[in-house]
Amino acid sequence: MDDRSAPDAEDTRPDGRGHESAGVPGGELTAVLYRAVHQTAHRLQAAAAAVYLLTPDGGELRAAMIGGSPPSVLTLPGRMPLDSPYASARALASGGPALLADPDPLADPRHGALAYSYTVASVPLEGEGRRFGSLTVLRAENRGGYDEADFRRLTRIGDRLVGLLSGLQDRGVAVVPGTLPVLVPVFGTEPQAEHADPVVRGVPGVPGSTGMTLLYALQRLTDMLNRATTVEHVVGAAELCLTAPLGARALALASAAEGRLWVLGHSGDSSALVGELHGAALHGGTPAARALRERALFDSGAPGPSGSDPGRRRRSGDGAHAAAYLPLSGSRHVEDLPMAEAAPVVGVCCLSFDGPRAFPPEERAVLTMMAGRLGSAVQRIELSTGRQALVEGMQKRLLPADLADTPRLTTTARYRPAPTAGQAGGDWYDVITMPDDRVVLVLGDVEGHTLESAAVMGQLRTAVAAYATEGHGPAALLERTDRLLSRLGTELLATCCVVAVDTGTGAAEVALAGHPAPLARLPDGTVRRLWAPPNVPLGVHVRDPYGAREHTLPPGTVLVLYSDGLYERDRDDVRARLDAVGTPADTGLEHLADRLLQNAPGRCDDAALLLARYEGTDGGRAPRVARLHVHRRDLRAVREARGLVRERLREWDLAELSDDLALITSELLTNALIHAGSDVDLRLRVTGDRVRLEVRDSDTDPPVPTAYSLTDEGSARAEHGRGLYLVDALARTWNTSPSGRGKTVWLEMDIPGAADRRMS
């Protein structure tokens, strides 16, 4: 067939008769795109056609209009990077036609593409130094491929569309895509010369266009919510698929709990919505509460008879505003309800608009379906969050509430759960002090990520602590724990590392049960592995006795016990990271622990880390350590703590530090007693040329400094947290670190003249 006689020679101007159609800016562009899509689909006998336009920043292509019939219109992606392998992107990048014969390898779920048996062809929309995007056509495979005549037709339609878009651009019309594409049926009627809605949801005069466009938004919302794992993801999906297509000014999502509404997330100019929703009673008369009890409420914002408003009319200085209140329904299956009962209502989605607006029936229907999708996503994420909180809470309860501390052995530990939400871990650590000078360090790992793993971990930790307290050495301790595991009725295995340190002599006995050997960082910075017989994991139940090996630790040695979650494949990676941290003199235990976890690459398992620094006997000098345990809410103990700090510093010939440290002690201890709601431990220690103060509580939230304010109102808001500025000003260094089930706020101060005394 001769391409010159093809019917696509018809003019592609907006009304097909050579003059512009009337309409507001945006309506003109919509009409031009509709004619191009309509003719492309017809002339090439395609299942769908689309115009992709560059975003204002030129960073990606977005579908501005898609024509066809379901499901074809839902097959084409809504957006794509310029370097993506889609035909539309390749055509614009190459400046010529592009063909995609097998879309399946290129179907990226992030862009909403689906794998159907179609072939795709595209030509660039560019000319005279202007680049607009691509014209794309999708044809079912049973119609065959594209021949040269097809590409000539597609190119001619594209060239004419470029001319029309250039003309619109010259007249000041913005040739840019919307957030979501406009969808139209292929066999729709010609566009009529009428004004478009300020929010373009379809092509004026084309029946079915608005509904198809909204269905596309529904499909995109469903796709995004299926991948959402946080409330922030849900709010982002709602903003893209509800707020933008409908032209809403603000959006807010709220959950229903404990008889009230609680805002989960919001976007846009939403301060008024948040104020209306957050904390509102479910039995109240607000539109949101009524929507939860009855059905969705749509307030057009238009004046009506007294008492006819479906909700409390939202008004401001510039008049009334429309609003929609959509109840979020969850899933019956999650709640295990009989099918006869209604799905539970888990929250409400609120949209507000600038000025009055109508809500056509197709909008109300699609919005109701969208609210159902949002409700299921919110319910799923809240259940997942609750399950994760339960797992993490159980894990923390099974770990030691606090690490035992001794005068000659300083310790710290870290635990990081697996990145996968809702999984329980089997890693544990412990520090057990003996009646003599020995301290037992333990780190173990039960296989699996189930509740059984966590339960077995708790039992093993208790058993190890009991056997250690009885005085058994590391090897005997592991043998007894292995026999106990066989009586627990579980098939799970566990690995374990036990190090018994004699703090009087520096002797360290190491026993392993299939676990990585501990590392020792010597005072000169050398890192070596404390070798010991590997033995078999706990639970294998072999009769061969467990072996151990003794080492001697020079003062200043740091022991590193870790689980396999700290490295990806090669356990030597931990040793390399320890080598790269820095000189021992400049690296405290807390900083070292944070660095080791921070640099762990590709971690997919839970990780436990236990560090211990052997301080030595300091030439026979008595250890300079002081402790004070304060019961919760006992603010009277703050005075006692100040007195203890002053007295100990005077005994240690460090009275010049007493004023500063007493002031800091008062601030930190008061802050912990007021905000943590738990018992608090105060520890003071002299290590080398520094004095270290620690305040430990059971609250995991770190303290937040509050800035000073010159106004009375600002000072009232800044009532708490200002003491941390004193700490920052007076201490050499300070920070907050995890400590068992809570946290430790610690600081260090230099001892005046310590370096000179050490040199002399």
Summary of the structure (lengths in Angstrom):
residues: 760
radius of gyration: 34.7
end to end distance: 102.8
largest distance: 106.2
contacts: 2579
relative contact order: 0.06
helix: 36%
strand: 26%
